[in-house]
Amino acid sequence: MTEQQIQSKLIKELESKGYYVIKLINTNKNGIPDLIAIPRDSDVEFYEVKKPKGRVSKLQEYRLKELGAHGIKVEIYKGIESNDNA
């Protein structure tokens, strides 16, 4: 069994138990585990970061609602306008 097959099996098993499972492909932290398994009504928080005038895509809206339905705090964070164009 390949690692990918093992991961798929574990994801299905955890989701059948009510976990919200995320497979991390690319993160800003080296060494982060492959999966995040979040139990219902946990204290985990997710933030979608946008420019002050940025818009959330339909897929992002869907994911935020999906997370919220699992009792997870989600928030859209828009940075404060500044005078520099960075």
SULTAJO-V311061 format. One record per residue. N is the residue number from 1. RES is the residue in one small letter. SS is DSSP state (hx for helix, st for strand, lp for the rest). Layout:
{{N	RES	SS} {N	RES	SS}}
This chain:
{{1	m	lp} {2	t	lp} {3	e	hx} {4	q	hx} {5	q	hx} {6	i	hx} {7	q	hx} {8	s	hx} {9	k	hx} {10	l	hx} {11	i	hx} {12	k	hx} {13	e	hx} {14	l	hx} {15	e	hx} {16	s	hx} {17	k	lp} {18	g	lp} {19	y	lp} {20	y	st} {21	v	st} {22	i	st} {23	k	st} {24	l	lp} {25	i	lp} {26	n	lp} {27	t	lp} {28	n	lp} {29	k	lp} {30	n	lp} {31	g	lp} {32	i	lp} {33	p	lp} {34	d	lp} {35	l	st} {36	i	st} {37	a	st} {38	i	st} {39	p	lp} {40	r	lp} {41	d	lp} {42	s	lp} {43	d	lp} {44	v	lp} {45	e	st} {46	f	st} {47	y	st} {48	e	st} {49	v	st} {50	k	st} {51	k	lp} {52	p	lp} {53	k	lp} {54	g	lp} {55	r	lp} {56	v	lp} {57	s	lp} {58	k	hx} {59	l	hx} {60	q	hx} {61	e	hx} {62	y	hx} {63	r	hx} {64	l	hx} {65	k	hx} {66	e	hx} {67	l	hx} {68	g	hx} {69	a	hx} {70	h	lp} {71	g	lp} {72	i	lp} {73	k	st} {74	v	st} {75	e	st} {76	i	st} {77	y	st} {78	k	st} {79	g	lp} {80	i	lp} {81	e	lp} {82	s	lp} {83	n	lp} {84	d	lp} {85	n	lp} {86	a	lp}}
